[in-house]
Amino acid sequence: MRSSFVFVTILACANSYGFCSLAVDETPAAAETSPEASTASLPVVDLGDRKAEVVPGTGSPDGRLALAWTLRPSKDTEPVDWNLLTKDREKFKDTYGDDEKYFVEILLVDYKNNKSLATLKLAESWSLPGYGHESLVARWGPEGKNGRRFAIVNCDRKWSPQDLILLSVTGDSVAQRSLLNSLDKSVQKFVAQQNKGRRAPSAKDYTVEYPIFGLPEIGRRKGFSDPITLWLPFEALIPKSKSEEAPGYAGVLNLELADTPEGPAATLEGSPIASSGEASSEDLMSVSGDARLLQADRDLNDVYGALRSRLSPAARGQLKHEQLSWLNDRNAAWDVTKGEAEEKSLETPFAAANREALRMTQERTAQLKQWSDKLKSNPQYNPIEVESWIDRADAHAKEKQYDAAVKDLQRAIELDPNNGEYYMEVGWYQLFNRKPRESIVASQKALELAPDDTVVINTNLAHAYLFDNQLEKAKAIYLENKDAKVDDHRTFSQAVLDDFKELQEAGVTHPDMENITTLLTTETKAR
């Protein structure tokens, strides 16, 4: 069975959206921070008497909650043709977008369970989001100990925010409060203080905006730093002329969030933090990366440094080259994940991309730590050389050159003889080489060295016994493990069936494969 173990350069990525510390001296280019909302077909929630379309970039990190818009016809008005929404959105917009007999409502929905939890209490009427100048953005904080999440929702129009709403959600219970007026007053007071001794611009002469689209799920100095602390960026736009505006002041509001009997509340802690110098629009949209990702990068740097100090000069150069390659892969994966999130529209793309980068960084750190630990007991160990043989083996296997793949793995085993995953791979490839006895030997060694992978290894071992005509031993392993989990998505039985299909396609068959298939599927159906 092809295991989930692939010890090759990771083909994922992470464009460095606000990441700062890196494990080598080269820094990837920054990602764009102001993408347009897609007008592609968006998820629609069926609420029974009406439907609601999910708004891009408003999903919660767990994928359950999102903002959605719906239409409510006025009295004696024709019902909405919701089928038109999924068939022809442009025609739907032309039909209902400017018709005052249909009121737009913004809902907080449980996307997974097709439920509306609350209607946002907006200060003004609303047009269809994403069709005109109106846009909705929601940024979610991490879940607190009681299961509550706070979210900040920016209801924005072309020229200024219409409303800024704080949501508090616990289960299906939702409370909300508008923060726009109180925060505007705080910013206006801040601008006046900055102009002390000079003539401050009148409040009516500038607008305040709160650019929250690119905030990370858990941020550092911007975004949610914990479940009840929000660092909210602001811009005070001072008109240069009648037709042009430019940021006059920018900074961050440190808000402490809490639930009260009157609803969620935000308390301003200290004075707003001003951006240094004259801020450009690009500076204002940039944010510090996800705090967890920043910490993960620091951890990676520490492990990288410890590993590098144990290597020979030649191996250090190899490691640096390989690490740069990994960083490029992580950057590419960041872009891919961001693009996929934009298409799916259920969460802010930056949060999804940062989470993928976090996962990759943590896996890379664990890999480098494993290498460093091996060097403690074997100072001659060269992890980059080992990995090169693993890369070769994987490339040969993809070309179905299994004998060459086994030879490459054997070179890796010579350099790292106690790695059970290498023996597990040999056991799998030897099945395609029609060498079941060699597969048995490799699989048994893998069981000895990698007990955590017993279920996966047992698929290889059972197949090898089957092809070596040791049917009783094979049957015993198949039945003993049939209910075990190979991974989060497959049972042992399903993995066996997948393996049989792959082996048969390669021309590796046995008369009793059909009997084993019947045995496993019958047992499954009986349960």
N, C-alpha and C positions, 0 to 999 in steps of 0.2 A: 504494500500500500504506500502511495506517495504521501509522506507525512507532511504536516504543516511546517516542518523545519526547512527553512531556506536560508542558508548562511551566506547569501550573496549581498552585494551592495544594494541597499534598500531603494527601491524605485518608488519613492513617495516624495514628499517635499515640504516646503514651507517658505513662501516668499516672505522675507523678513519684515513683516508689518509691525514695526515698532520693536522688534527684538533688538536688544542691545548687545549683550555679551555673547561672543561666539568662541568656539573652541580652537579657532585658528585666526590668523591675522587678516583675513580677507572678509569683507562684509558684503552680503548680497544687496542688490538694489532694492529700494523700498517699493512696496506695492501701492497701487492707486487706492485712494481712500474715498472717492465719491462716485461710485458706480450708479448708473441709471437703473431704476426699477424696470424689470422685464415686463413686457406686455404679452408674454406667452400665456397659454392657457394655465390658469391657476386652480388650486384645489377648491372645490365647492362643498360646503357642509349642508346636508339636508336636514332642515329643522322641522319637517312636517308640513306646516301650512306655507312655508316659504323657504328660500335657500339663502345662503350667505357665502360670499367669495372671500377666501383668506387673503389678507393683505401681505404682500412680500415683506420679508425682513422683520416680522413681528412675533415669530414663534419663540416659545420658552425653551430653555436648554434641554428639557426632558421630552420635547416634542408633543406635549399634551395641549398646551394653551397657545392661542394666537388671537390676533384681532381679525375681524371680518366685517365686511359691510353688507347691508341688506337694504331692501326697499320696503316701505310701508305705504300702500295706497291710501289716499284720503277717502272719505266717505263717498259712496256711489261712483267710484272710479273702477275702471276695468282692472282685473287682477293682472299681476306681472306674469309675463310669459318667461318663466325661468329656463325653459329649454333653449331659448334663444341665447342665453348667456354662454352656454357651452358650445353652441353651434357657430355663432357669429357675434363676437364681443363688440365689434365696431357697430354693427346694426343695433345691438342692445343699447350701446351708449347713445346712438342717434335717436333711438326710440324713447328712452327714459331719462337721459342725462340732464336735459334742460326742462323737463316737464315738472312744473311746480306741484302737480297733483300727486307726485310720488316723493315721499320724504326719505332721505338717506339716513340710516341709523348705523352706528358703529358698535359692534358687539365684541365682547370677550367670549370666545367659544372654547369648549373642550373639543378639540379637533378629533381626538381619538374616539370619543364617544358620541359625536354628533349632538352636542348640547350647547345651548346658549346660556352662559352663566350671568351675564350682566350687559346692560346697555350703557355706553359711555355718556355721561352727562356733559354735553358740549355746550359752550357758551353761545355758539352761533350755528345756523344751519350749515349743512355740509353737502358738497357735491361728490360725485363718484370718485373715490381715491384712485390715483394713477391715470385718470383720463384727462385731467386738466392740471391746474397749478397746485391742487391740494395733494398732500402726501401725509402718510401716517408712518411713524417709526416707533417701535417699542424696544426698550432694552431691559432685560430681566436680570435681577440680582440672584445670587445663589440661594438655595433653600436653607432656611433657618432650622433650629432644633425642633420647633413645633410644626414643621412642614410648610410654613408660610414663605411666600416669595413676594418681594416688592418689585414693582416695575415702574419705569418712567415712560410715559407716552407723549410724544411730540406731535401735535396736530398742526401741521405747517401749511401755510399758504405761500405764494410766490414772494411776497414782500415781508412777511413777518409771521410769527407763530399765532395761530388762532387760540390755542390752549396748550397747557402743559399739565398733564394729569398724572397723579401718583396713584397707583393701584396696589392694594394689599390683598393677596389671594391665599386662602388656606382651604385646601380641598376644593369644594364647590362654592365656598363663601367668598364674596368679593366686596371690598369697600374701596371707595375712590374719593379723591379730592383734587380740585384744581389748584395748582401752585403758581400759575403764570403771574398774577398781579403782585403777589407778595415777593416773588423772586425778581420781577422787574424793578420793584421799589428798592430792593437790596442792591441791584446793579446800578441803578440811578444814583443811589447814595454813594456807592463806590466811585463812580465817575466824578461826582461832585468833590469827593475827598482828593482824588487825583488832580483836580483842577484848583485846589485850595490856593488862594492868592491870585488866581486868574479867573477870567470869566468862563464859567463852566457852560457847556452847551445845554440849552433847555431840553427837558425831557421830551418835549414834543418834536424836537429836531432830530432825534435819532431813535432807532429801533433796536431791540435786544433779541438776539437769536440764541438758541441752545442746540448746537450741532451734535446730536447724539448717535448718528447712524453708525459711525465706526467704533463706538466704544466696545472694549472687550467684555466678555462675560464676567470675568473677575480681573479688574484692572489695577494699575499702580499709578496713583496720582490722578487718574481719570477713570471713570467707571465705578462699578461696585467693588470696593476693597474687602467687604464682608457683607453678611446679609442685611445689616442696618446702616451701612455707611456708603453714601454715594458722592463721588467727586464729579460734579456736573459742570462741563465747560460752557462758557458763554462768550458772546461777541456783542459789543455795543457798536452799531454801525452808524457812523457820522457821515452825513451827506457831503460830498465834495462839490456837487453842483446839483441842479434840479434833476438831472437825469443819471447821476452816478453816485454810488455809495462805496465807502471803503471802511474796513474795520478801524475804529478809533481806539477801542480798548478791548482787551480780551483777558480772560482768566478762568478760574475754576471756583465753583461754590462747593464748600465742604458741608454736605447735608447729613444730619443724623436722623434716621427714619424711625417712626414708632407708630403703634396703633393706639388710638384714643377712642372714647365712646362716640366722638363726633366723626370718626373716620381716621384714615392714615394722616400723619402729620410729619412735616420736615422742619427741623430746627437748624438754623445756620450756625455753624461752629466757627468762631473767629471771623476774620475779614477775608473777603475773596482773595485768592492768589492771582496776582497779575502776571501776564506773560511779559517777559523781558523784551524791551525794544519794540519796534513797530512790527506787528505780526502780519504775515502774508496769509492769504486764504489757505495755502497749502499747510503752513505751520499750524493754523487753527484747527484744521481737520485731522492733523496727525495726533495720535495718542500713544501713550506707553503701551507696550504689549501686555497680554494677559499675565497677571502677576505669577500665576503658576508656571507659565512658560518661561518667564524671566528666571525664576528659581531653578527650573529644570535646566536652563542653559548654564547657570552657575554650577549646578551639580555636574553637568557634562564637562565643563571646563576643568573642574577639580579632578575628576576621574581621568580625563585626557592627560592632564599634567602629570599625575602619578604614574600612569602607564608609560608616558614618554620618557620619564626619568629612568625607567628600568630597561629601556631598549638601547641597543648599540646605535652609534651615529647613523649607520646605513639604514637600520630599521626605523629610526626616527623620521628620516626623510620619506620613507615609504608610508609611514603612518600619516604624516602631514598631507601627502598627496591623496591618500585614501580618504582622509577626513574632509578635505576640500571637495572631493567628489560627492561624499555623503551630503555635505551642506547644499551643494547644487541640486541634488536629488530632493532634499527636503524643501528647497525653494520651489521646485517644480510641482511637488505634491501640494504645497500651500495654494498655488494658483489653481490647480485642478479642483481641489476641494472647494475653494471659494466659488469657482464657476459652477460646480454642481449644486452648491447651496443656493446660488442665485436662480438656477433653473427650478429647483424644488420649491423655493419661495417660503419655506416654513420657518426659517430662522435667519438671523443676520449673517451674511456670508463670512464676515471676519471672525465671528465666534466659532463657526464650524471649522474654518481654516486653522485657527489657532489651536483648536482641540486636536486636530490631526497632527499638527506640528508637535504638540505636547506629547502625544502618544509615541511618535517616532523618536523624539528626543529621549524619552524615558527608556525606550527599548535600546537605543544606541548606548545610553549610559550603562545599562545592565550588561550589554555586550562588552564594552571596554573594561568594565569592572571584572568580568569573567576572565578576560585576557590578562589583566593585571594580577589577579589571584593565581593564575597558572604560572606566571613568571616568578612568583615567590618560591614555588617548589621546583621550577625548572628554568634557571636563568638563560638557557640557550633557546627557549621557546620563542618563535617568531610568528606572531598572530597574522601578520600580513601575508607571509608566505603560505600559511595554512589556508587562509581565506582564498588566495589565488587558486589553489588546487580545488577548493570547493566550488568556486566560480566556474572553473573549467569543467568539473563534473556536471554541474547543473546545465551548462551549455551543451555538453555532449548528450545528456539525457533528453533535452528538448529536441535534439536532432535524431533521437531514438538510437543513439550510438551507446548502448548500455555497457558494452564491454569496456570501452574507453572511459566511461563514467566511473566504473568500478575501479579501474587502475588509478584514476585521479584520486578517488576517495582513499585508496590504500596508501597513496603518498601522504595524504593529509593525516591518516592514522599513524603513520610512521613518526610524524612530527608531534601528534597529539593523541597518544595511544589510549587515553582514558575517556575519550568523548564517545558516549554511547550513541549519540545521534548519527555519527558517521557510520557506525555499524548498522544502525537501523536503515539508513539509505542503501547500504550495500545489500542488505537482506531484500529490499524491494527490487533493486535493479537486477539482482541475480535471478529473480523469477522470470524476467524478460529474456535473460540469457539462457533460460532453460537449464539452470543449475540449481535445482531445489536443495540438494544437500549442502552446497555452499551457502545458500540462503538460510538454512536451518542453523548452521554454525554461527553466521553473522547475527541472526536474530537472537539466539541464546546469549551471545556476548552482549548484545544491546540491552537485554533484560537485566543482565548483571550490572551494567554501568549506568543505565538510565531507568531506574524503577518508576519514576514519575510518568514515563511514557509507555507503561505496560500495555494498556489497551491498544494503542496504535501498533506496537511491536507484535502483539498477539495476532493481529490480522495477517501480517507478513508470515509469522510462524505457522499459522493454520494453513495458509495457502501453500507454503513450502511442504508441509507434511502431506497435503492433498496431492500435489504434483509428484511427490516421491512415493505415492501409493501407500502411505501410512494413514489410511482412511480413519481408523478409530481414534488415533491421536488428533487428527484434524477435526473430526466431528466433536470430540470432547471440548476443544478450544472454542469452536464456533458456538456450541450450546452454552458453555460456561459464561461467555462474554456477550451473548446476543442482546442483553438489555443495557449493557454499559454504554456510556457516552464517549464518543471519540472526541467531540468538541461541542460547542454550544448549539450546533446546527444539525448534527448527525448522530445517530446511534451506531453501534458496532455493526448491527445487521445491515443498515443502509450503506455503511462504508464497504462492507463485503460485496454487496451487489454492485456498487460503483467500481470496485476493483475488478470484479469479474468482467464487467463490460469493457474496461480499459485493456485488460489482459486478452480478452477474446478479439478485440479489434486489432491487437498486435499479433494475433495468430497463436497465442498461448492458451491452450484449452485442455480440459480433462473431462472424461465421461461423467464423473460424479459431480461436476459443477451444477448441473441441473438439479440433482438430488439435494445438494446443500441449499440451493436457492429455494426449493420447495420447503425444505425443513425450516428455514428462517422465516419465510413469508407466512407459512402456515402457523407457526408459533406466534407471530406478530398478530395475525388476524384473530387467532383464538383469544388473545388477551383483549 
